[in-house]
Amino acid sequence: MRRSPLSVGEGGNAMINAPVQFFTTGLGDWRRVLPAGPVRDFYVQLYPAGRPWAELPVSMLEACRAWVESDLARADGDRLTPTIPLLTQRDHEVLQPGLEALARATVAAVQEQLPAFRQLAERFSNRWNTAEHVLTILILWSINMWVLRRLLAGPVGRHPAHGTTGRYFIWGEERGKGPTYITGIRANRGTAGSGLCLLVTRMVERPGLKDSRRLYAQVGGVSAVDLLVELVKHEVNLTALAQRWSIAEAVLGEWRSEQQRVRVVTSDMPPQVRVPVFGPEAMAQIAPICDGVAERITACLLDDMTLEALLEHCSFVHCSRPAVLCMLWHNSYYEATDRLMAQGILPPFPAVAEGEWGVWLTSHPYGQERIDSSRWR
């Protein structure tokens, strides 16, 4: 799951007393209609009840119409109502019992499978990746994207369309007391569905990989992720790889140097992918454990009547239920990650890292239930 945080200054909303940070999961250019600065601040000021159109500043009317066209606000007759759920500090206090219960259930699901997770971590460790590192990946991947796959396939549904800005879920959170290890996963996809996944957290600085969208876009018209998959499948030198994909060898050489700098490939000739690789055969081994944990967490989320009862007392009661569910699930696994760290189940995060921590290549970024081993053949 890709998380895109952006902050908003204090907006003068009596309900919100601290800056708001926006998050998304999905794909889209929502910043076009909700740019940082006065426009975004005004959106926060309007939340949650909105304001009659006649009272809106003339300077903001164009932005307000763009919000309606992008389904980020609703035109209720003569009134404009924001529809992005914002988790205020008061909301967080109201929901804390439910979020903590779901976090406990998440930790329990991981603990039950911890021996199996550790066996898998040992199996997929190598000279570049310790068992502790692989364990971190497997656990955080399971409670994040494997759960998200189940939610998207069920109660949450597809990422909703927001006009011409893309398909994504979006929500905001008022800064304040909350989890420390807020962690997401950014998946850079290849043309055949494979992905290079990157753990994203404010706890770990990534000098080079913070530019991962550029690093894993196109290289001479070819997906950079596809090139990594090719290196895994075939030990080929750069000349052969350039010929196979019709890329200028100099361009490919520059790409290889960049991948070496961020420690995703080695300096060997031919270069080798040094991050953990979970292709179809590996997925067949990890799916029973990872998907089993995800299934249990999803069931707990959907069966949690405590959270359901508390929602009626929150500021976002008027917002889309799938968007609210997506926001609450994210917050529950942040809480769970804090607990996994506190209990020593997850090893400490490094302060600075590139490809040597929290990066992996896989045939199925969102996990899977059934194995299709033909994808990398």
N, C-alpha and C positions, 0 to 999 in steps of 0.2 A: 504494500500500500504505500502510495506517495503522499507525503504531508507537505503542504506549502504554507508556512507561517508568515504573516505580515502583521505589523503592529499599527495601532491607531492611537493618536494622542487622546487626551481626555476630552470628552465631547459635550460636557454640560448636561448629561442625562442624570436626573436625580436618582435613578435606579442603579447607575453605573458610576463608580467613583474612582476607577483606575483605568489605565489603557486597555484596549481590547485587541486581542491577537486573533487573526482569521486563519483558518485551516481549510484545506480541501483534500479530497481524495477523488481521483479521476483525472481527466484531461480537459484543459480549457484555458482560455485567455481571459479570465474574469476580471483581471486588473483593468481591462479597457473600460469597463463600466463602473468599477469601484476603485478608482485610483487612490493612492495614498495622498493624504492631505485633507483639505477642506471637504471634499466630496465624501470621503470615507468617514470623516468626523461627523458630518451631517447625518449620515445614515445611522450612526450610533445614537445621535441625539433623538432621532425619530422613534427608536425602538422603545417598547414593543407596540405601543398603541397607534403610532403614526400621527398624521395631522391632516386636516382638511386641505384640499388642493388650493383653496383660496388663500390660505395662510402661508403657503410655501414661498420662499424667496424666489424672485424671478431668476436670479443667477443660478439656481439649482434645478430649475424646471427641466432642462435638457437631460441632466443626470437622472432625475426622477423618472422621466419617461423611458430612459434606457434601462433602468432597473425593472420596470414593469415588462418591457419587451424581453428581458432576459430572465424573467420569473424570479427576481430577487426581491420584488415588492409586488403588492397587489393593489389594484385600483378598486376600492370598495365604494362605488358610487362617487360621492364627492370627497372621498378620503383616500390617502395613500398610506398603506400599511406595510412595513418591512416584513419579509417572510424568511429571512435567514435566522435560524435559532442562535441566540447569544446566551451563553452560559454565564450568568452573573455570579458573583460571590454568594449572594443570597440563595440562588438556585443550587449552587454547589452544596451549601449547608443543608438545604432541604433534602437533597438527593444523597447525601453522604451515607446514610444507612444502606441504601440500595447499592450504591457503588462499591462500598466496602464488602458487602455480601457477595457481589459478583467477583470482586478481586480475590476474595478468599476461595471461591469456587474455582477460579482460574489457577491459583497456586496449588490447590488440592489436585486438580487434573494433571498438572505438571509433576507434582510429587509422586503421584501414583505410577507414572511412567518413567520416573527418573532413572531407574536401573537400565531400562531399555534405551533411553536417550544417551546414557553414558556409553553403553555398548556401541551404539551407532557412531558416537563421537570418536571413539577409539578406532573404529573400522575405517572412518573416512579421514582420519588425521594423516599427515604426511610430513615430510621434512620442512615444509613451509607453514603448515597449519597444525597447531597443537590440538589435542583433544579438548582442552578447555575452550579454545576458540570455536571449534566446530560445535561444541555443546551450546555456546551462546547463540550461534546462528540457528540451530535446530529449534531451540526453545522459543526464541523471539519470533522466528518465522512461523511457528505453529500457532502461537497465540495472536498473531497479527494476520498475515495474508491468507493462511489456511482458514481462519475463521471468516475473514472478509469474503472469501470465495463462497462459503456457505450462506452468508447473509445476502450477497448479491443474487444467489441462485434461489433464494427463498423470500423471507419477509421484507427485506429492503428493496429488492428488485434491481434493475439496471440503474447505473448512474443516470440521473434525470437530465434532460436536455435543458439548457439555459440559453435559448435563442441562438444567436450566432457565436456565442462565446465558448461553447463546448458542452461536454457531458461530465458532470461532477456533483458531488455532495459538498456543501460549504457550510461552515458554522464559525462562530466566534466565541472566544472565552475571555472573560475579564481576568486580568492578571491579579494574582494574590496568592494566598496559601493554596498549595496543591502539590501534586506529585513532583519529584525531582527528576526521575529518569523518563522524561517524555521522549519516546522513541518511535520512529516510523521507519518504513522501508520504501525506498524509491526503486522501481523496476524500470530499467532501460530495455525496451523490447527490440528483438530482431524481427526480420520479415516473416520467419516461420514460427513465431511465438516464443522462442527462447528469450531469456532475459538475464541481464547482469543486475543483480540486486545489491543494494547499498543501504546499510543501517544508517539512519539519519537521526542524530540527537545533539542537543545543545551541549552535552557533556563531552563531546569528542570533536576536536577541531580537525578539519580535512583540508589542508592547504591546496592540494591539487584536485581532489575529487569533488570539491564543492562546485566545480564546473563540469559535473558529470554529464549534464544534458548535451553540452558541446562535444565532450570526449567520446560519447557513444551515440552520436548522430550518424552522419554520412561521411565516408572516407572515399573520395573519388567516385561518388555515386553508389557506394555499397555500404550497407549497415555495418557499423563497427562491431556490434554484437555478433553478427554473422561471421565476421573475420575471426573473432575469438573462438566461436564454435568450430570453425574450420581448423584452427590450430589444435583444438582438442581431438578432433577426429583424425587428422592427418598430420604427421610430423613433416611439414613442408618448409623449405627455405623461402625467403622473401621473393626471390626471382620466380619460383614456381607459383607462389601465392598471387603475385602480381599478374602473371599470365593467366592463371585460372579465373581471376575476377576482372581482368582487363583494367587494372589500376596501374598508373605510373609507379615504377619502382621507387622513385624518390618520394612520392606522396606516402607510399606504404612505409618507407623507412622513417619518415617523420612521425607517423602514427605509432610505429613500434617504439620509438624513443619516448614518446609521451606515455605509452603504457608501461614502459620500464620505470619512468620517473614516478608514477603513482603506484608502482609495485603490483601491477595486475599480471604482467608477464615477466619472464626472466630475461637476462642478458645472454642466455645461451643461443647458439645457432644450430638448428632453428630455435626460435624462442618458444618457451613453454608457458602455458597458463598456470600461474602459481596460486590463484585463489581456489577455494574448494569448488568442485564441479559435481553437480547432481544431475546427471543425464537420466535417460529412461531406466536403466538398470538400477541406478542408485535410488531413483524415485520409488521403484517397486519395493525397495527395502525400507525406506523411511515412511512411506505413505500409511501403513497400518498404524504407526505410532503417532505421527504428526496429525493425520486426519482424525484419529480416534480422540486425541486431545481437543482438536477443534470442534468435533461433534459434541463433546460433552460441554464445552464452554458455550456453544451456540444454544444448546438445549437449556442451560441455566439462564442465559439471557432472555430467552423467549418465555420461560416459565416463571420469571421473577415477578411475582405479583406486588412485591414491596415497591419496586421502581415504578410499576404501572400506576399504583395508587398515588405515588408522590408527584407524578407528572402534572396532575391537575392543579398543583400549587405553584407551578413554575411559570416564568415569564414567557416561555416559548410554547405555551399550550395551543396557540393558534397556528403554529408552524407545521409543516409536513411531518407526519409521523416517521416515515423512513429516514428523513434527514435527522430527526431527533434521535432515533435509534442508533444511527451511525455515530453521532456525536457522543452519546452515552457509552456505547461500546468502546470507543477510543479512550474515553476517560477511565473506564474500568480497567483496561489493560495497562494504562499508565500506572494506576494504583497497584496492579498486580506486579508490574516490573519492579516498583519500589520494594515490594514485599519479597520478591525473589532475590533481589540484591541484599536486603537486610538479613535474610536467612542464609546467605552464602550459597544459594543454589546457582545463581549466576555469578561468575567471577567479575572482579572490578573492570570497569571500562578504562581504556587508555585515555590520556588527556589529548594526545595527537595521534592520528593514524591515517594511513592511506590504504592500499589494497591488502596490507597484512592483517587487517582486522575488519570484520563486519562487511565483507564483500564476497559474493559467490555467483557462480554461473549455473544456470539451471534450464532444463527443457520446459519446466512448468513453474513460472514465478508465483502463481497463486495456489500452488499445490494441486492435488488431484485425488480422486477416489479410484478411478480405473486407469490402468497403464496403457499408453499407446507408444510402444517402443519403436515405432517406425519413424518418428519425427526426426531423429538424427541420423537415420541410415543414409 
